[in-house]
């Protein structure tokens, strides 16, 4: 789906940029948190896919709040109040001739959507809040929230580092090693708001307090929150669920605050089922991918011999080597176990060189690893990989001896001409996979 055209409407003397896509039976207003930029949304495939999935069952209405993105900017000492932003939603709904819409508020967008739902219940079909809050400064009944001092320290850090991927490790831990995503985040902040406006909006957001209006929300309400959210504690949604009449709380696994990262398919599924009564079938895509499995050989014996403290140090060194080499060789970490890692690559030669570098680095610290590499068609769902190719990669690694990097014959054939050298280790049965497979050891 191509990016929909940008349109404008006026609200309180300001121009508000908006987009409409999809033609489903439900009008659905999507409200970003903090800053946004309608055009840059479509430059990041994970956001574009998330929005397209929402538009598959709705008429999706997007807009940049005043002061951010493509909407009119405002003076830093005149940042919009919740009431003003609520009226911007009202203006956009009028512009698209929507009389009755569901609202999705992401993070700081949640309180504004809640205020709209309480004020205009006749125009609100339902309310969905994702990773949101009613108050974000610590108080007696909100002991999980950040203190004012912590917020001010964060604001100062944002001001010093605006234009860099500041805060990305907190809001997107699963993507924090992805250099492309880090660059996109830095650009999104720069284009979404000026440094002064971004900080002023952050301060406005942490001053928000809608606790008193929660009992007045009388529309169907869904609260979604990832249990490991590092920016806004899941306790914030638990608090709201106890006070909004009839609210449904769904706690999802994961650590990402950014809703379009991590298992976004589950988020979409919960929203679609809540709004339409029908959950979509699990989306599955397939892609040709190289998978790499690497783990520490004889880890149990080594842990016993070294003791807990030294073993923890070695594990930390192993995982540090894995992360650094994945970043260097453009790999993507899919999963980790205590003494192993599973990663994917868009090219087999990079996977082989990454595994070899990990092996050589940890050898210097007294560890021996074994690794396996295979290329095949994998199923992609919720950011995870599955399918026979993944099982084959794991079984290839299982045949490796300490210090060996083994590859399937498929991989060997694909890297012909790369300068990599191999020795034939013969045919091997791969548990659960038909037939025998010829495996090769990577030579130094």
Secondary structure, DSSP 8 states (H G I E B T S, - for coil): ------EEEEETTEEEEEEEE---SSEEEEE-SS---HHHHTTSHHHHHHHHHHHTSSEEEEE--TTSTTS----GGG---HHHHHHHHHHHHHHTT-SSEEEEEETTHHHHHHHHHHH-GGGEEEEEEES--SB-B-BTTBTTSB-HHHHHHHHHHHHHHTTS-TTHHHH-GGGTT-HHHHHHHHHHHHHH--HHHHHHHHHHHHH-B-GGGGGG--S-EEEEEETT-SSS-THHHHHHHHHSTT-EEEEES---SSTTSSSHHHHHHHHHHHHHS-------EEEEEEEEEEEETTHHHHHHHH-HHHHHHHHHHHHHHHHHHHHHTT-EEEEEETTEEEEEESSHHHHHHHHHHHHHHHHTTT--EEEEEEEEEEEEETTEEESHHHHHHHHHHHH--TT-EEEEHHHHHHTTTSS-EEEEEEEEEETTEEEEEEEEEEE-
